[in-house]
Amino acid sequence: MSRDRTPLVLAAACGCLLAATPVAPQWLVFLLTLALTKGLVVLGLLLLMRAGLVSFGQGLYFGLGAYAAALLGARGGVLDGLVMIVAAIVAAAAIAAAIGLLLARYREIFFAMLSLAFSMILYGLLVKSSTLGSTDGFNLHARSFAGFALADGVGGRVFYVAAVIAVLAAGLAVHRYLGSHYGRLATAIRDNELRVEYLGASVFRVVYANYVAAGALGGLGGALAALAVGHVDPETTYWTTSGEFVFIAVLGGTGNVAAPFLAAGVFEAVRTLANQYAPNVWQMTLGIVMLLLILFLPAGLWSLVTRRRAGV
């Protein structure tokens, strides 16, 4: 039996990203930060997809995390980025724990549409709320991180480092969870939910746990993205944002916890290049990428890694 090298590979990749911090140009740091934050949200989607569920509403938790961090700074007077991030995770997890009591009872298209509905409800509330900036949103600024002052121009690299560390911690935690009893049950639920119930396991508890974890990861990604960008607006909760996350999840596949981050990096690179060289048809470019993926890599980009290991 081959040894699982995922933790080592994940740690090595994050180490390389951290080593590049002082020398990488600012635009690349920003691009990688966005990719990593979206990868965190998609990591939560991976948990749901392992159980056979697809959520078109993860923008809900991405937006909740972003707004929780922004409100704490702009309205609460808290300027420590670490406190903002922790508050965002707690807020997103709490909302997911409440909504999950309902959604964990549904499957297939019903689960997908209900998750989308909750996200669009929040979008509508944000658009209509002048206190929260309505359609324009508002800016946020963190002046410190874990007690260390942030000088102008340094914050972007600090939040990049925070994103890399968050990716490593979340990736290792999810990898360990997937290897646990609950994690293995998720795959069994996807294959035959009724048989899992007959064996005495609670399908509801597994789906509920995965949903809450996905919500917390979405809040983490949203908070880090908001701090990196310095601005929040209702588009973070819109259905197109949730669609991006599903696109990235399909692009990467569910074979490994590293797949969401690989796919998010490819997605951001393709979109950036398409915006630069073909700004009027960048959506079509992404559509072509998706079409080619479905035709030649139906299991996602990570299948290239597994094929190489298998010698295919």
N, C-alpha and C positions, 0 to 999 in steps of 0.2 A: 504494500500500500504506500503510495507516494505521500511525502510530507506536504502539509498545507503551508505554502509559502506566502499566502496573502498578507499576513501581518508584516512580514519582512519586506515584501515588495511595496506595500503602502508606506511603511516607515522610510524606506529608501527614497521613494518618489517625493515624499514630503520633505525629506532632508535636502534633496536637490533643489526643491522650490525655495526652501529657506536660505540655502547657500547663495541663491541667485538674487536675494533681496537687495544687497548693496549695489549691484552692478546692472541690474535690469532697468531699462528705461521706464519712465513713469507711465507711458501709455500701455506698456506690456504688463506692468504691475496692476494697473486698473483693470485691464482685460482679464487677467488671471483671477483677480479678486472676484469679479462678476461671475466668471465661470465656476469658481469654487463655491460661491454662495448658491448658485442655481443647482450645482451638483448635490449640495446638502438637501435641498428640497426634493430632488429626484431620488436621493437615497431613501427618503421616506416613502416615495412612490414605489420603490423597489420592494419594500416591506409589504405593501398592499398587493402589488402584482404577484408576489410569491404566493399570496393566498387567492389568486385568481380575480382580484378586484382592480379596477382602473378608476381613479378619481380625476374628474375634470374640474375639481374645485380646490386644488392645493394653493391656488392664488389667494384663497381666503387666509391661510396661515402665513403665507409669505407677506401679505399685506398687513395682517395683524402684528407680526413681528416688527415690520418696518414702522408702523404707526405707534406701537407701544414704545419703541425706542425713541421715536421723534417726540412724542407727547411728554415723555419723562424728561427729555432735555429742554424742549421749548416751553412747556407749561409747568413742569414740576421742578425746574431749576437744577436738575441733576446733570452734570456735565462729564461724568466718568463713563467712558464707553463700555467698560466691563459691566457696570451696574445696569446700563441700558440693555445689553445683550441678555443678561440673566433675567431681567424683568420681561423681556420679549419672549423668552422661552417659556417662562411660567405662564404668561398670559395666553400664548398659543396653546400650550398643553391643557390649560384649564378649559378653554373654549372647546378644544377637541374632545376632552373628557365628557363635556355636556352633550355635544352634537353626536358623538360616537355612540351614546346610548340608543339613539335612533338609527343611525346609519349602519351600525354593526348588525342590524337585523335584515338588511337588504342585500341583494346580490345583482350582478350583471348590470343591465342598463338602468335599473332603478337606483342602484348605488351611485352610478356615474352621474345621472341627472340630478339626484338629490344633492350630491356634493357640489355640483355646478350651481344649483339654486341657492344654496347658502352663501356661496362666494358672490353671486350677483346681488344678493340682498345687502351684503356689506358694501359692495360697490355703489349701490343706489343710495345707501345712507351717507357714504362719504361724499358723493357728488352733491347731495342736497344740503350738507352741513357746512355752513359758512364758517363756523368755529374751527373746523378742521381744514379750512382752505378751499373747500369745494373742489372744482375740477383742477385748480392750479396746485393744490397741496401746499406744503410749506417746507422751509429749510430747517435743518438741524445741524448742530455743531457739538462735537465732543472736545473738551479742552484737556482731558486727562484720560489715562487708561491704566487701571489697576494702581492708581496712586501716582503714576509718572506723568509729568506734564508733557503735552504734545505741542511742539513748535510748529509754526506754519510750514506746510510742505512736507512735514514728517508723518502726519496723520495717515495719509494714504498707504505708506509702507507699513505702518504699525497695524492697520486693519488688515492688510494683506497677510502679515505674519499671524495675526489672530485667526484669519480664515484658514490658513494652512494648519495651524494647531487644532482648530475645531474640526477640520476634515479628518485629521489623523485620529483624534479622540472618537469622533462619531463613527468613522469607518471601522475602527477596531471594536467598538461597542456593538455595532450592528452585526459585524462578522461573528462575534462571540454569541450574540443572541440567535443568529440563524443556525448556529451549531448546537443550540440548546434544545430542550424538549419542545418548547413553544415554537421555536423557529422551524423545527422539522415538521411540526404539525401544520404549519402554514401551507407547505407544499402538498401535504396530504389532503388538506381542505380543498385546495385547487383541483386535485385529481378526483376526489370522491368524498364530498362533505358528509354524506349520509353514513358512510362506513366509519368515519371518524367519530360521529355521534354514537354509533353502535359500540364502538370500542370504549366508550365512557368518557371521552374527552369533550370539553366544552368548546364548540366552534365559536360561540359568541365571545367568550373570553379572549381567545386567540385573535380574532378579528378586531375586537375592541382594543386590545393591547397594541396591536400593529397600527391601528388608526391614531391612537393617542401619541405613539412614538413618531408617526409621520407628521402629525401636527406640530410637535415640539421641534422637529428638524426643520419644518417649514418656517417656524418662528425664528429659529436661529439663523437660517439663511436670509430671511427678510431683514433682520436687525443688522447683520453684517453688510448687506447690500445698501441699506439706508445710510449707514455710517460712512461707507466708502463713497457713495454718490453725494451725500450731503443734502438729499432732498427726497421727499415722499409725495406721492399723489395717488389718486384712486386707481390708476392703471395697474398698480401692483396686484389688485384684486380682480381685474377684469378677466373675462373668459379667454382672451387671447394669451394672457400670461400663463394661465393654467394649461392652455394648449401647448405652449412652449415646453413646459415641464413634461408633458406626455410625449411630445416629439423627442425630447432628449432621452427619456426613458426607453422609448422604442429604438432610438439610435444606438444606445449603449447595450441594451439587453439586460437581463436580470441574472446573469451567470455569476457575477462577482460584485462585491461592494465597491470595487474600484471602477466598475463600468460607468456609473453615473458621472464621475468626474472626468473620465476620458471623453465621454460623449459631450459633456458640457463644454469642454475645451474645444473640441472639434466644431460644435455648434457656434460658439462665439467667434471662432476663427473664420468659419464660412460666412457668417453674417457680416462680420467686419469687412472682409474682402469683397463680398457682394455689394455692400453699401458703398464701398469706395469705387469700385470699377463698374458696377451696374446698379446704381441707386434706384432706378425706376422699376427694376424687375427683380429686386433681391428676394421678394417672397416666392417668385417663380423658381429662383435658384434653390431655395430651401426645399421647395416642392419636388424639384428634380432629384435632389439628394435623397429625400425620403423615398421616392419611387425606386431609385437605384438600390437603396438599402433593402427595400421589401423584396425586390427581384433577386438580388445576389447575396444578401446577408439577412435573411429573415429572423435570425436569432440575435442580431445586433453586432456592433463592432467587437464586443468581447469574444464572439465566436471565432474571430481571427486568432486570438490568443489560445483558445482551447484547441483549435485545429492544429496550430503549430506544435503544441505540447503532445498531441496525439500522433503527430507525424503525417497528417493528412495533406 
